[in-house]
């Protein structure tokens, strides 16, 4: 159970869902009846100006729950301290807004707390401006309950006149006196002003039956245990201390023990009941599937918080369906090294992964093997044709213990794991065969030769384990890109989408392949990085380029290095093949001065990602900033300029860095990768390339960046654009307008539309080169 703690004074002991229902119900309440409501506000010095302002705010909030109208609810206000003062009678204001404005204008008066005198004023004068006793009368006293003199007799006389009295505590109230002031039963008529919504609900809950209109269908008043507290000052014996006292003998004193008293402030608890109206909410029907959490938004709307792998619709349907056809075998470590806890975690991960990815009609055949000293196949490949029976078989898996012989298990799986009867005797199953190794314990036998044997059998290996297992899993898979590591138990479940991508990448080389892309690497070459780490960055850029088809039609790559200034190593249109790009990267020098990432991104914006430097209209663009995280404060503004110009900014930060600053540069956590060391760069390459390639698939704005030269304005058309030129002409404003009768170079009419293929733009490149020569 959780608790709602309001300024430490009132605590309602209910679960968080119930608190949400109470709050949602209070926002919809409207007491509509013939009713006279008089606020009696404590304006004494014991309240103070700050608490008086809170009392006014509370009174205004209660007005939101009242249907204020001359024929229905009327509201008036009296402020009391040494003497009562009528702020406005009940017939002064006719609308809710007028009443709330009148409450706001009320000025704190100060004085002693003469609650009894204020009640006698009401007994003598009645409800000023009210309708006498022809309609029900409600008195709402807002006070800290610390009155001078007795309030029992006048309070009793007020209630004998059939006036319903609510006592509302403010600040640190004296609850016993508030109980004396309030109508019976006090549990229904004593409220706390610290939470206006809760108090409005309490007021409405008490009045709903006899006075206000009935509650909404399905809503009901319920009793909840609550605890009220008050702060009291009490005497406490701190102990006895040596002191000196006089004696009967003249001119003599004698030592003695004297008690030492100190004052202490303590919270005194008052257990009670709180009556509140609760209404059904849309989450009562449990609309969220697959472990999703329903979050109500009022009484008629909700949204679902979905686990990783779900969110295909608003109700958390699976969204990571394995649409690729593979034979998929999970090899689970069940040895003593992984422990029972680790084994159960992998079981839960396996269930969650298969529930999220293997649906009806999925072209995937699944099997599960366990290993320790030996290997067994509790779930043969393709044994289950439906998810329900597959989940039951996974639930039945048991922990074994024993030694961790991963190498032996891999050999066994390679020989016996994928023996399946083909559908037709003369047709072989040619689906890719994938083994997912789940282990968190280092092998007690050799894995390198076994892993090589597995690959010789044309099996594809993916390793999943904690970061502690990274090195060994990389030995098994032979490729850091096929190694998936997690930092903590919860992070394991966050790896579900990554595992799905790895499985479906079988047989497909990584990189964007046929997707067109203009890509710029921006590499920190400052002294903050250092020569050795700079070489790590250079190797990373070099190996990343191997994942792209580099030519004029598919991927163009540029490289910028920076220290205090930025330098273009090669532009987008400089190299037309992979070998030329790799050779140029090998020649990149280390600069070694101070770093300014902002000037580097400004350089990319003005001198790299432009049509004059080879950027192609109709092609997605991305910048990968590789930095040690120092001196990036000036990079946020130019990064935003690049994004506004249609260029993705991807930030790769290595080492101890300020995440908030980096997020402003990247614009989104999706485009920020934080790596602890330069040696670990290789392990994140696959993720970075995947994100870049996802961007290469997104829709393109043909006018970003502006393909028009010489301040031409790009105007979009359906699937095309045109350039509006001033003093220039040509499809891209590349030719200056000639004066006189000189013949003009042939150009397209001004309003002609230029259609661009998202891949091949050779004619545009030729036009650019021609314009440069001019």
Secondary structure, 3 states (H helix, E strand, C coil): CCCEEECCCEEECCCHHHHHHHHHHHHHCCECCCEEEEEEEECCCCCHHHHHHHHHHHHHHHHHCECECCCCEEEEEEEECCCEEEEECCCCCCCHHHHHHHHHHCCCCCCCCCHHHHHHHHHHHCCCCCCHHHCEEEEEEEECCCCCCCCHHHHHHHHHCCEEEEEEECCCCCHHHHHHHCCCCHHHHEEECCCHHHHHHHHHHHHCCCCCCCCCCCCEEEEEEEEEEEEEEEEEEEEEEEEEEECCCCCCEEEEEEEEEEEEEEEEEEEEEEEEEECCCHHHHCCCCCCCEEEEECCCEEEEECCCCECCCCCCCECCCCCCCEEEEEEEECCHHHHHHHHHHHHHHHHHHHHHHCCCCCCEEEEEEEECCCEEEEECCCCCCCHHHHHHHHHCCCCCCCCCCHHHHHHHHHHHHCCCCCCCCCCCCCCEEEEEEECCCCCCCCCHHHHHHHHHCCEEEEEEEEHHHHHHHHHHHCCHHHEEEECCHHHHHCCHHHHHHHHHCCCCCCCCCCCCEEEEEEEECCCCCCHHHHHHHHHHHHHHHCCCCECCCCEEEEEEEECCCEEEEECCCCCCCHHHHHHHHHCCCCCCCCCCHHHHHHHHHHHCCCHHHCCCCCCEEEEEEEECCCCCCCHHHHHHHHHHCCEEEEEEEECCCCHHHHHHHHCCHHHEEEECCHHHHHHHHHHHHHHHHHHHCCCCCCCCCCCCCCCCEEEEECCEEEEECCCEECCCCCEECCCCCCCCCCCCCCCCCECCCCCCCHHHHHHHHHHHHC
